[in-house]
Structure formats: C-alpha cells, structure tokens
Amino acid sequence: MKNLSASRRHFTAVIPILGLLLSQAASASQGKAAKDIYPEPDVAPKEIKAAIALAKKTNKRIILDFGGNWCGDCRVLDKYFHDAPNAALLKESFILVDVNIGKFDKNKDIAKTYGVPLDKGVPALAVLDSKGKPLFSQKQGEFESMRSLESSALTDFLKHWKP
C-alpha cells in the first residue's frame, strides 16, 4: 500500500509539469503554422507580368509554380526551393512566381497558356525565357509526387534550365 501511495504522489506531481510541456508544445506549433505559399489566385497575372519585366532587365528565367496551399507535395517543393544549393540557383538564375490554382478551378487559363496540364497533378512547373516565352512545361506530373523525390531532383531541374 505504501508503494501505491508513493506512486500516486509521484504521478500527481508529474501532471502539472506534463500539462505545462504540452501547453508549450501546442503554442510552439501554433506559432509555426504552415504559411501560405501561394498568394490569392487573382494576383497571378500581375505577378507574371512583373516577373517578365524584371527578367528582361536581369536576363533571368522565370519559373511558374502551379499549385495550392492545401497541397502537401507543393509544400515539399517549396521547402526544396529553400534548400542548399537550390536557393542559390534560384536566386542567381530565376524569378519564381507561385500561381494559385485554387481547388483546380483558378488560373486554368494561365496554365493552358503555358502548356501546363493541371489534370496531371500539382505542383507543376513551367520555365519561361527572359521575354516570357515558354521553354518548358511539365506535361506528365513530374513533380506531382514531390514527397517521394529528393531535393536533388529539383537541383537537377534548376541546373538544366538555368540560362
């Protein structure tokens, strides 16, 4: 009986500490809530126009990243864009424009203009030259399963398409 009483006291003392730790973890996770990658869908035409103007001045290529904030593979792609050496390659050679497709119901006209078949999945990328002319668009959902790819797959892509 003595051991049971000691165990209860020990357990009673641990509960407040456990509660505090759980509270801190919950607060930290709320502070780290997933940020939106893709802006509101209606800004895409303006952002693409601005990217083309900047690309002409800087002789960079443009990457259009079609996806949605709900898309886990899109979030992985965004993480990979910020990994080394991808972040440096992106900064040096490209202008990235995130194009929000909503729930596959927004910016379909932009995807069609640049030859991106959204029905193959997202994320989907298109590469434009410094004048806005399409050089490449993913036709087969190549990055649609980004979670199963390594960051190096994006590195290879960026190296291949840099000017």
CNS distance restraints for C-alpha pairs under 8 A (distance, minus, plus):
assign (resid   1 and name CA) (resid   5 and name CA) 6.32 0.50 0.50
assign (resid   2 and name CA) (resid   6 and name CA) 6.28 0.50 0.50
assign (resid   3 and name CA) (resid   7 and name CA) 6.07 0.50 0.50
assign (resid   4 and name CA) (resid   8 and name CA) 6.22 0.50 0.50
assign (resid   5 and name CA) (resid   9 and name CA) 6.37 0.50 0.50
assign (resid   6 and name CA) (resid  10 and name CA) 6.18 0.50 0.50
assign (resid   7 and name CA) (resid  11 and name CA) 6.00 0.50 0.50
assign (resid   8 and name CA) (resid  12 and name CA) 5.94 0.50 0.50
assign (resid   9 and name CA) (resid  13 and name CA) 6.14 0.50 0.50
assign (resid  10 and name CA) (resid  14 and name CA) 6.30 0.50 0.50
assign (resid  11 and name CA) (resid  15 and name CA) 6.38 0.50 0.50
assign (resid  12 and name CA) (resid  16 and name CA) 7.67 0.50 0.50
assign (resid  13 and name CA) (resid  17 and name CA) 7.43 0.50 0.50
assign (resid  14 and name CA) (resid  18 and name CA) 6.08 0.50 0.50
assign (resid  15 and name CA) (resid  19 and name CA) 6.04 0.50 0.50
assign (resid  16 and name CA) (resid  20 and name CA) 6.18 0.50 0.50
assign (resid  17 and name CA) (resid  21 and name CA) 6.26 0.50 0.50
assign (resid  18 and name CA) (resid  22 and name CA) 6.15 0.50 0.50
assign (resid  19 and name CA) (resid  23 and name CA) 6.07 0.50 0.50
assign (resid  20 and name CA) (resid  24 and name CA) 6.19 0.50 0.50
assign (resid  21 and name CA) (resid  25 and name CA) 6.18 0.50 0.50
assign (resid  22 and name CA) (resid  26 and name CA) 6.13 0.50 0.50
assign (resid  23 and name CA) (resid  27 and name CA) 6.21 0.50 0.50
assign (resid  24 and name CA) (resid  28 and name CA) 6.12 0.50 0.50
assign (resid  25 and name CA) (resid  29 and name CA) 6.17 0.50 0.50
assign (resid  26 and name CA) (resid  30 and name CA) 6.21 0.50 0.50
assign (resid  27 and name CA) (resid  31 and name CA) 6.22 0.50 0.50
assign (resid  28 and name CA) (resid  32 and name CA) 6.29 0.50 0.50
assign (resid  29 and name CA) (resid  33 and name CA) 6.22 0.50 0.50
assign (resid  36 and name CA) (resid  69 and name CA) 5.77 0.50 0.50
assign (resid  37 and name CA) (resid  68 and name CA) 7.76 0.50 0.50
assign (resid  37 and name CA) (resid  69 and name CA) 6.04 0.50 0.50
assign (resid  37 and name CA) (resid  75 and name CA) 7.52 0.50 0.50
assign (resid  37 and name CA) (resid  78 and name CA) 7.44 0.50 0.50
assign (resid  37 and name CA) (resid  98 and name CA) 7.23 0.50 0.50
assign (resid  38 and name CA) (resid  67 and name CA) 7.29 0.50 0.50
assign (resid  38 and name CA) (resid  68 and name CA) 6.19 0.50 0.50
assign (resid  38 and name CA) (resid  69 and name CA) 5.98 0.50 0.50
assign (resid  38 and name CA) (resid  98 and name CA) 5.43 0.50 0.50
assign (resid  38 and name CA) (resid  99 and name CA) 6.23 0.50 0.50
assign (resid  38 and name CA) (resid 100 and name CA) 5.18 0.50 0.50
assign (resid  39 and name CA) (resid  43 and name CA) 7.01 0.50 0.50
assign (resid  39 and name CA) (resid  44 and name CA) 7.92 0.50 0.50
assign (resid  39 and name CA) (resid  98 and name CA) 7.22 0.50 0.50
assign (resid  39 and name CA) (resid  99 and name CA) 7.37 0.50 0.50
assign (resid  39 and name CA) (resid 100 and name CA) 6.33 0.50 0.50
assign (resid  40 and name CA) (resid  44 and name CA) 7.82 0.50 0.50
assign (resid  40 and name CA) (resid 100 and name CA) 6.53 0.50 0.50
assign (resid  41 and name CA) (resid  99 and name CA) 6.79 0.50 0.50
assign (resid  41 and name CA) (resid 100 and name CA) 4.87 0.50 0.50
assign (resid  41 and name CA) (resid 101 and name CA) 6.55 0.50 0.50
assign (resid  41 and name CA) (resid 102 and name CA) 6.82 0.50 0.50
assign (resid  41 and name CA) (resid 106 and name CA) 6.39 0.50 0.50
assign (resid  41 and name CA) (resid 107 and name CA) 6.73 0.50 0.50
assign (resid  42 and name CA) (resid 107 and name CA) 7.96 0.50 0.50
assign (resid  43 and name CA) (resid  47 and name CA) 6.18 0.50 0.50
assign (resid  44 and name CA) (resid  48 and name CA) 6.03 0.50 0.50
assign (resid  44 and name CA) (resid  97 and name CA) 7.78 0.50 0.50
assign (resid  44 and name CA) (resid  98 and name CA) 7.59 0.50 0.50
assign (resid  44 and name CA) (resid  99 and name CA) 5.64 0.50 0.50
assign (resid  44 and name CA) (resid 100 and name CA) 7.37 0.50 0.50
assign (resid  44 and name CA) (resid 107 and name CA) 7.74 0.50 0.50
assign (resid  45 and name CA) (resid  49 and name CA) 6.20 0.50 0.50
assign (resid  45 and name CA) (resid 110 and name CA) 7.93 0.50 0.50
assign (resid  46 and name CA) (resid  50 and name CA) 6.15 0.50 0.50
assign (resid  47 and name CA) (resid  51 and name CA) 6.00 0.50 0.50
assign (resid  47 and name CA) (resid  97 and name CA) 6.76 0.50 0.50
assign (resid  48 and name CA) (resid  52 and name CA) 6.18 0.50 0.50
assign (resid  48 and name CA) (resid  97 and name CA) 6.65 0.50 0.50
assign (resid  49 and name CA) (resid  53 and name CA) 6.40 0.50 0.50
assign (resid  50 and name CA) (resid  54 and name CA) 6.21 0.50 0.50
assign (resid  51 and name CA) (resid  55 and name CA) 5.90 0.50 0.50
assign (resid  51 and name CA) (resid  62 and name CA) 6.93 0.50 0.50
assign (resid  51 and name CA) (resid  95 and name CA) 6.44 0.50 0.50
assign (resid  51 and name CA) (resid  96 and name CA) 7.98 0.50 0.50
assign (resid  51 and name CA) (resid  97 and name CA) 7.39 0.50 0.50
assign (resid  52 and name CA) (resid  56 and name CA) 6.19 0.50 0.50
assign (resid  52 and name CA) (resid  62 and name CA) 7.37 0.50 0.50
assign (resid  52 and name CA) (resid 130 and name CA) 6.35 0.50 0.50
assign (resid  52 and name CA) (resid 131 and name CA) 5.98 0.50 0.50
assign (resid  52 and name CA) (resid 132 and name CA) 5.52 0.50 0.50
assign (resid  53 and name CA) (resid  57 and name CA) 6.70 0.50 0.50
assign (resid  53 and name CA) (resid 131 and name CA) 7.84 0.50 0.50
assign (resid  54 and name CA) (resid  58 and name CA) 6.15 0.50 0.50
assign (resid  55 and name CA) (resid  59 and name CA) 5.23 0.50 0.50
assign (resid  55 and name CA) (resid  60 and name CA) 4.83 0.50 0.50
assign (resid  55 and name CA) (resid  61 and name CA) 6.23 0.50 0.50
assign (resid  55 and name CA) (resid  62 and name CA) 7.03 0.50 0.50
assign (resid  55 and name CA) (resid  94 and name CA) 8.00 0.50 0.50
assign (resid  55 and name CA) (resid  95 and name CA) 7.11 0.50 0.50
assign (resid  55 and name CA) (resid 129 and name CA) 7.96 0.50 0.50
assign (resid  55 and name CA) (resid 130 and name CA) 4.71 0.50 0.50
assign (resid  55 and name CA) (resid 131 and name CA) 6.97 0.50 0.50
assign (resid  56 and name CA) (resid  60 and name CA) 7.24 0.50 0.50
assign (resid  56 and name CA) (resid 130 and name CA) 5.05 0.50 0.50
assign (resid  56 and name CA) (resid 131 and name CA) 5.89 0.50 0.50
assign (resid  59 and name CA) (resid 130 and name CA) 5.57 0.50 0.50
assign (resid  60 and name CA) (resid  92 and name CA) 7.91 0.50 0.50
assign (resid  60 and name CA) (resid  93 and name CA) 5.10 0.50 0.50
assign (resid  60 and name CA) (resid  94 and name CA) 5.09 0.50 0.50
assign (resid  60 and name CA) (resid  95 and name CA) 6.73 0.50 0.50
assign (resid  60 and name CA) (resid 129 and name CA) 7.33 0.50 0.50
assign (resid  60 and name CA) (resid 130 and name CA) 5.55 0.50 0.50
assign (resid  60 and name CA) (resid 162 and name CA) 7.99 0.50 0.50
assign (resid  60 and name CA) (resid 163 and name CA) 6.84 0.50 0.50
assign (resid  61 and name CA) (resid  93 and name CA) 6.29 0.50 0.50
assign (resid  61 and name CA) (resid  94 and name CA) 4.72 0.50 0.50
assign (resid  61 and name CA) (resid  95 and name CA) 6.27 0.50 0.50
assign (resid  61 and name CA) (resid 127 and name CA) 6.89 0.50 0.50
assign (resid  61 and name CA) (resid 128 and name CA) 5.71 0.50 0.50
assign (resid  61 and name CA) (resid 129 and name CA) 4.82 0.50 0.50
assign (resid  61 and name CA) (resid 130 and name CA) 5.03 0.50 0.50
assign (resid  61 and name CA) (resid 162 and name CA) 6.92 0.50 0.50
assign (resid  61 and name CA) (resid 163 and name CA) 6.69 0.50 0.50
assign (resid  62 and name CA) (resid  94 and name CA) 5.29 0.50 0.50
assign (resid  62 and name CA) (resid  95 and name CA) 4.70 0.50 0.50
assign (resid  62 and name CA) (resid  96 and name CA) 5.91 0.50 0.50
assign (resid  62 and name CA) (resid  97 and name CA) 7.31 0.50 0.50
assign (resid  62 and name CA) (resid 127 and name CA) 5.64 0.50 0.50
assign (resid  62 and name CA) (resid 128 and name CA) 4.95 0.50 0.50
assign (resid  62 and name CA) (resid 129 and name CA) 6.38 0.50 0.50
assign (resid  62 and name CA) (resid 130 and name CA) 6.86 0.50 0.50
assign (resid  62 and name CA) (resid 132 and name CA) 7.41 0.50 0.50
assign (resid  63 and name CA) (resid  94 and name CA) 6.60 0.50 0.50
assign (resid  63 and name CA) (resid  95 and name CA) 6.13 0.50 0.50
assign (resid  63 and name CA) (resid  96 and name CA) 4.88 0.50 0.50
assign (resid  63 and name CA) (resid  97 and name CA) 6.13 0.50 0.50
assign (resid  63 and name CA) (resid 125 and name CA) 6.56 0.50 0.50
assign (resid  63 and name CA) (resid 126 and name CA) 5.67 0.50 0.50
assign (resid  63 and name CA) (resid 127 and name CA) 4.68 0.50 0.50
assign (resid  63 and name CA) (resid 128 and name CA) 6.40 0.50 0.50
assign (resid  64 and name CA) (resid  96 and name CA) 6.17 0.50 0.50
assign (resid  64 and name CA) (resid  97 and name CA) 4.94 0.50 0.50
assign (resid  64 and name CA) (resid  98 and name CA) 6.00 0.50 0.50
assign (resid  64 and name CA) (resid  99 and name CA) 6.58 0.50 0.50
assign (resid  64 and name CA) (resid 125 and name CA) 5.52 0.50 0.50
assign (resid  64 and name CA) (resid 126 and name CA) 5.08 0.50 0.50
assign (resid  64 and name CA) (resid 127 and name CA) 6.43 0.50 0.50
assign (resid  64 and name CA) (resid 128 and name CA) 7.88 0.50 0.50
assign (resid  65 and name CA) (resid  96 and name CA) 7.21 0.50 0.50
assign (resid  65 and name CA) (resid  97 and name CA) 6.08 0.50 0.50
assign (resid  65 and name CA) (resid  98 and name CA) 4.75 0.50 0.50
assign (resid  65 and name CA) (resid  99 and name CA) 5.72 0.50 0.50
assign (resid  65 and name CA) (resid 123 and name CA) 6.60 0.50 0.50
assign (resid  65 and name CA) (resid 124 and name CA) 5.94 0.50 0.50
assign (resid  65 and name CA) (resid 125 and name CA) 4.79 0.50 0.50
assign (resid  65 and name CA) (resid 126 and name CA) 6.83 0.50 0.50
assign (resid  66 and name CA) (resid  98 and name CA) 6.19 0.50 0.50
assign (resid  66 and name CA) (resid  99 and name CA) 4.75 0.50 0.50
assign (resid  66 and name CA) (resid 100 and name CA) 6.13 0.50 0.50
assign (resid  66 and name CA) (resid 101 and name CA) 6.43 0.50 0.50
assign (resid  66 and name CA) (resid 111 and name CA) 7.66 0.50 0.50
assign (resid  66 and name CA) (resid 122 and name CA) 6.50 0.50 0.50
assign (resid  66 and name CA) (resid 123 and name CA) 5.58 0.50 0.50
assign (resid  66 and name CA) (resid 124 and name CA) 5.18 0.50 0.50
assign (resid  66 and name CA) (resid 125 and name CA) 6.18 0.50 0.50
assign (resid  67 and name CA) (resid  71 and name CA) 6.91 0.50 0.50
assign (resid  67 and name CA) (resid  74 and name CA) 6.10 0.50 0.50
assign (resid  67 and name CA) (resid  98 and name CA) 7.43 0.50 0.50
assign (resid  67 and name CA) (resid  99 and name CA) 6.36 0.50 0.50
assign (resid  67 and name CA) (resid 100 and name CA) 5.47 0.50 0.50
assign (resid  67 and name CA) (resid 101 and name CA) 5.61 0.50 0.50
assign (resid  67 and name CA) (resid 102 and name CA) 7.75 0.50 0.50
assign (resid  67 and name CA) (resid 122 and name CA) 5.34 0.50 0.50
assign (resid  67 and name CA) (resid 123 and name CA) 4.90 0.50 0.50
assign (resid  67 and name CA) (resid 124 and name CA) 6.85 0.50 0.50
assign (resid  68 and name CA) (resid  74 and name CA) 6.92 0.50 0.50
assign (resid  68 and name CA) (resid  99 and name CA) 7.96 0.50 0.50
assign (resid  68 and name CA) (resid 100 and name CA) 5.30 0.50 0.50
assign (resid  68 and name CA) (resid 101 and name CA) 5.79 0.50 0.50
assign (resid  68 and name CA) (resid 102 and name CA) 5.84 0.50 0.50
assign (resid  68 and name CA) (resid 103 and name CA) 7.20 0.50 0.50
assign (resid  68 and name CA) (resid 122 and name CA) 7.97 0.50 0.50
assign (resid  68 and name CA) (resid 123 and name CA) 7.98 0.50 0.50
assign (resid  69 and name CA) (resid  74 and name CA) 7.38 0.50 0.50
assign (resid  69 and name CA) (resid  75 and name CA) 7.47 0.50 0.50
assign (resid  69 and name CA) (resid 100 and name CA) 7.75 0.50 0.50
assign (resid  71 and name CA) (resid  75 and name CA) 6.50 0.50 0.50
assign (resid  71 and name CA) (resid 122 and name CA) 7.65 0.50 0.50
assign (resid  71 and name CA) (resid 123 and name CA) 7.90 0.50 0.50
assign (resid  72 and name CA) (resid  76 and name CA) 6.41 0.50 0.50
assign (resid  72 and name CA) (resid 147 and name CA) 7.83 0.50 0.50
assign (resid  73 and name CA) (resid  77 and name CA) 6.23 0.50 0.50
assign (resid  73 and name CA) (resid 122 and name CA) 7.40 0.50 0.50
assign (resid  73 and name CA) (resid 123 and name CA) 6.59 0.50 0.50
assign (resid  73 and name CA) (resid 143 and name CA) 7.85 0.50 0.50
assign (resid  73 and name CA) (resid 144 and name CA) 6.57 0.50 0.50
assign (resid  73 and name CA) (resid 145 and name CA) 6.11 0.50 0.50
assign (resid  73 and name CA) (resid 146 and name CA) 4.98 0.50 0.50
assign (resid  73 and name CA) (resid 147 and name CA) 5.63 0.50 0.50
assign (resid  74 and name CA) (resid  78 and name CA) 6.21 0.50 0.50
assign (resid  74 and name CA) (resid 122 and name CA) 6.82 0.50 0.50
assign (resid  74 and name CA) (resid 123 and name CA) 5.13 0.50 0.50
assign (resid  74 and name CA) (resid 146 and name CA) 7.38 0.50 0.50
assign (resid  75 and name CA) (resid  79 and name CA) 6.22 0.50 0.50
assign (resid  76 and name CA) (resid  80 and name CA) 6.18 0.50 0.50
assign (resid  76 and name CA) (resid 146 and name CA) 6.32 0.50 0.50
assign (resid  76 and name CA) (resid 147 and name CA) 6.22 0.50 0.50
assign (resid  77 and name CA) (resid  81 and name CA) 6.16 0.50 0.50
assign (resid  77 and name CA) (resid 123 and name CA) 7.49 0.50 0.50
assign (resid  77 and name CA) (resid 146 and name CA) 6.34 0.50 0.50
assign (resid  78 and name CA) (resid  82 and name CA) 6.70 0.50 0.50
assign (resid  79 and name CA) (resid  83 and name CA) 6.57 0.50 0.50
assign (resid  80 and name CA) (resid  86 and name CA) 6.96 0.50 0.50
assign (resid  80 and name CA) (resid 151 and name CA) 5.27 0.50 0.50
assign (resid  80 and name CA) (resid 154 and name CA) 7.08 0.50 0.50
assign (resid  81 and name CA) (resid  86 and name CA) 5.46 0.50 0.50
assign (resid  81 and name CA) (resid  87 and name CA) 5.58 0.50 0.50
assign (resid  81 and name CA) (resid  90 and name CA) 7.40 0.50 0.50
assign (resid  81 and name CA) (resid 154 and name CA) 7.57 0.50 0.50
assign (resid  82 and name CA) (resid  86 and name CA) 6.29 0.50 0.50
assign (resid  82 and name CA) (resid  87 and name CA) 4.75 0.50 0.50
assign (resid  83 and name CA) (resid  87 and name CA) 5.75 0.50 0.50
assign (resid  83 and name CA) (resid 151 and name CA) 7.36 0.50 0.50
assign (resid  84 and name CA) (resid  88 and name CA) 6.79 0.50 0.50
assign (resid  85 and name CA) (resid  89 and name CA) 6.33 0.50 0.50
assign (resid  85 and name CA) (resid 155 and name CA) 7.03 0.50 0.50
assign (resid  86 and name CA) (resid  90 and name CA) 5.95 0.50 0.50
assign (resid  86 and name CA) (resid 154 and name CA) 7.21 0.50 0.50
assign (resid  86 and name CA) (resid 155 and name CA) 5.57 0.50 0.50
assign (resid  86 and name CA) (resid 158 and name CA) 7.39 0.50 0.50
assign (resid  87 and name CA) (resid  91 and name CA) 6.12 0.50 0.50
assign (resid  88 and name CA) (resid  92 and name CA) 5.97 0.50 0.50
assign (resid  89 and name CA) (resid  93 and name CA) 5.99 0.50 0.50
assign (resid  89 and name CA) (resid  94 and name CA) 7.57 0.50 0.50
assign (resid  89 and name CA) (resid 155 and name CA) 7.97 0.50 0.50
assign (resid  89 and name CA) (resid 158 and name CA) 6.77 0.50 0.50
assign (resid  89 and name CA) (resid 159 and name CA) 7.45 0.50 0.50
assign (resid  89 and name CA) (resid 162 and name CA) 7.96 0.50 0.50
assign (resid  90 and name CA) (resid  94 and name CA) 5.04 0.50 0.50
assign (resid  90 and name CA) (resid  95 and name CA) 7.14 0.50 0.50
assign (resid  90 and name CA) (resid  96 and name CA) 7.65 0.50 0.50
assign (resid  90 and name CA) (resid 158 and name CA) 7.24 0.50 0.50
assign (resid  91 and name CA) (resid  95 and name CA) 7.28 0.50 0.50
assign (resid  93 and name CA) (resid 162 and name CA) 5.68 0.50 0.50
assign (resid  93 and name CA) (resid 163 and name CA) 6.67 0.50 0.50
assign (resid  94 and name CA) (resid 162 and name CA) 7.21 0.50 0.50
assign (resid  99 and name CA) (resid 107 and name CA) 7.48 0.50 0.50
assign (resid 100 and name CA) (resid 106 and name CA) 7.00 0.50 0.50
assign (resid 100 and name CA) (resid 107 and name CA) 7.06 0.50 0.50
assign (resid 101 and name CA) (resid 105 and name CA) 6.18 0.50 0.50
assign (resid 101 and name CA) (resid 106 and name CA) 4.49 0.50 0.50
assign (resid 101 and name CA) (resid 107 and name CA) 5.49 0.50 0.50
assign (resid 101 and name CA) (resid 108 and name CA) 7.04 0.50 0.50
assign (resid 102 and name CA) (resid 106 and name CA) 5.13 0.50 0.50
assign (resid 102 and name CA) (resid 107 and name CA) 7.98 0.50 0.50
assign (resid 104 and name CA) (resid 108 and name CA) 7.43 0.50 0.50
assign (resid 104 and name CA) (resid 118 and name CA) 7.15 0.50 0.50
assign (resid 107 and name CA) (resid 111 and name CA) 6.47 0.50 0.50
assign (resid 108 and name CA) (resid 112 and name CA) 6.13 0.50 0.50
assign (resid 108 and name CA) (resid 118 and name CA) 7.67 0.50 0.50
assign (resid 109 and name CA) (resid 113 and name CA) 6.11 0.50 0.50
assign (resid 110 and name CA) (resid 114 and name CA) 6.38 0.50 0.50
assign (resid 111 and name CA) (resid 115 and name CA) 6.03 0.50 0.50
assign (resid 111 and name CA) (resid 116 and name CA) 4.86 0.50 0.50
assign (resid 111 and name CA) (resid 117 and name CA) 6.82 0.50 0.50
assign (resid 111 and name CA) (resid 118 and name CA) 7.08 0.50 0.50
assign (resid 112 and name CA) (resid 116 and name CA) 5.82 0.50 0.50
assign (resid 112 and name CA) (resid 117 and name CA) 6.93 0.50 0.50
assign (resid 114 and name CA) (resid 126 and name CA) 6.78 0.50 0.50
assign (resid 114 and name CA) (resid 134 and name CA) 6.16 0.50 0.50
assign (resid 114 and name CA) (resid 137 and name CA) 6.88 0.50 0.50
assign (resid 115 and name CA) (resid 126 and name CA) 7.87 0.50 0.50
assign (resid 115 and name CA) (resid 137 and name CA) 5.94 0.50 0.50
assign (resid 115 and name CA) (resid 139 and name CA) 7.64 0.50 0.50
assign (resid 116 and name CA) (resid 124 and name CA) 7.00 0.50 0.50
assign (resid 116 and name CA) (resid 125 and name CA) 7.50 0.50 0.50
assign (resid 116 and name CA) (resid 126 and name CA) 6.98 0.50 0.50
assign (resid 116 and name CA) (resid 137 and name CA) 5.65 0.50 0.50
assign (resid 116 and name CA) (resid 138 and name CA) 6.15 0.50 0.50
assign (resid 116 and name CA) (resid 139 and name CA) 6.18 0.50 0.50
assign (resid 117 and name CA) (resid 121 and name CA) 7.81 0.50 0.50
assign (resid 117 and name CA) (resid 138 and name CA) 7.76 0.50 0.50
assign (resid 117 and name CA) (resid 139 and name CA) 6.08 0.50 0.50
assign (resid 117 and name CA) (resid 140 and name CA) 7.99 0.50 0.50
assign (resid 118 and name CA) (resid 122 and name CA) 6.71 0.50 0.50
assign (resid 118 and name CA) (resid 124 and name CA) 7.40 0.50 0.50
assign (resid 120 and name CA) (resid 139 and name CA) 7.22 0.50 0.50
assign (resid 120 and name CA) (resid 140 and name CA) 5.92 0.50 0.50
assign (resid 120 and name CA) (resid 141 and name CA) 4.92 0.50 0.50
assign (resid 120 and name CA) (resid 144 and name CA) 7.66 0.50 0.50
assign (resid 121 and name CA) (resid 141 and name CA) 5.33 0.50 0.50
assign (resid 121 and name CA) (resid 144 and name CA) 5.30 0.50 0.50
assign (resid 122 and name CA) (resid 141 and name CA) 6.65 0.50 0.50
assign (resid 122 and name CA) (resid 143 and name CA) 6.96 0.50 0.50
assign (resid 122 and name CA) (resid 144 and name CA) 4.84 0.50 0.50
assign (resid 123 and name CA) (resid 141 and name CA) 7.60 0.50 0.50
assign (resid 123 and name CA) (resid 143 and name CA) 5.89 0.50 0.50
assign (resid 123 and name CA) (resid 144 and name CA) 5.35 0.50 0.50
assign (resid 123 and name CA) (resid 146 and name CA) 7.86 0.50 0.50
assign (resid 124 and name CA) (resid 137 and name CA) 7.71 0.50 0.50
assign (resid 124 and name CA) (resid 138 and name CA) 5.93 0.50 0.50
assign (resid 124 and name CA) (resid 141 and name CA) 6.39 0.50 0.50
assign (resid 124 and name CA) (resid 142 and name CA) 7.39 0.50 0.50
assign (resid 124 and name CA) (resid 143 and name CA) 6.29 0.50 0.50
assign (resid 124 and name CA) (resid 144 and name CA) 6.81 0.50 0.50
assign (resid 125 and name CA) (resid 137 and name CA) 5.91 0.50 0.50
assign (resid 125 and name CA) (resid 138 and name CA) 5.74 0.50 0.50
assign (resid 126 and name CA) (resid 134 and name CA) 7.12 0.50 0.50
assign (resid 126 and name CA) (resid 135 and name CA) 7.61 0.50 0.50
assign (resid 126 and name CA) (resid 136 and name CA) 5.52 0.50 0.50
assign (resid 126 and name CA) (resid 137 and name CA) 4.12 0.50 0.50
assign (resid 126 and name CA) (resid 138 and name CA) 6.39 0.50 0.50
assign (resid 127 and name CA) (resid 134 and name CA) 6.01 0.50 0.50
assign (resid 127 and name CA) (resid 135 and name CA) 5.55 0.50 0.50
assign (resid 127 and name CA) (resid 136 and name CA) 5.12 0.50 0.50
assign (resid 127 and name CA) (resid 137 and name CA) 6.35 0.50 0.50
assign (resid 127 and name CA) (resid 161 and name CA) 7.44 0.50 0.50
assign (resid 128 and name CA) (resid 132 and name CA) 5.13 0.50 0.50
assign (resid 128 and name CA) (resid 133 and name CA) 5.18 0.50 0.50
assign (resid 128 and name CA) (resid 134 and name CA) 4.33 0.50 0.50
assign (resid 128 and name CA) (resid 135 and name CA) 5.27 0.50 0.50
assign (resid 128 and name CA) (resid 136 and name CA) 7.06 0.50 0.50
assign (resid 129 and name CA) (resid 133 and name CA) 5.32 0.50 0.50
assign (resid 129 and name CA) (resid 134 and name CA) 6.43 0.50 0.50
assign (resid 129 and name CA) (resid 135 and name CA) 6.39 0.50 0.50
assign (resid 138 and name CA) (resid 142 and name CA) 6.28 0.50 0.50
assign (resid 141 and name CA) (resid 145 and name CA) 7.85 0.50 0.50
assign (resid 145 and name CA) (resid 149 and name CA) 7.11 0.50 0.50
assign (resid 146 and name CA) (resid 150 and name CA) 7.79 0.50 0.50
assign (resid 149 and name CA) (resid 153 and name CA) 6.51 0.50 0.50
assign (resid 150 and name CA) (resid 154 and name CA) 7.64 0.50 0.50
assign (resid 151 and name CA) (resid 155 and name CA) 6.53 0.50 0.50
assign (resid 152 and name CA) (resid 156 and name CA) 6.12 0.50 0.50
assign (resid 153 and name CA) (resid 157 and name CA) 6.33 0.50 0.50
assign (resid 154 and name CA) (resid 158 and name CA) 6.12 0.50 0.50
assign (resid 155 and name CA) (resid 159 and name CA) 6.12 0.50 0.50
assign (resid 156 and name CA) (resid 160 and name CA) 6.08 0.50 0.50
assign (resid 157 and name CA) (resid 161 and name CA) 6.30 0.50 0.50
assign (resid 158 and name CA) (resid 162 and name CA) 5.85 0.50 0.50
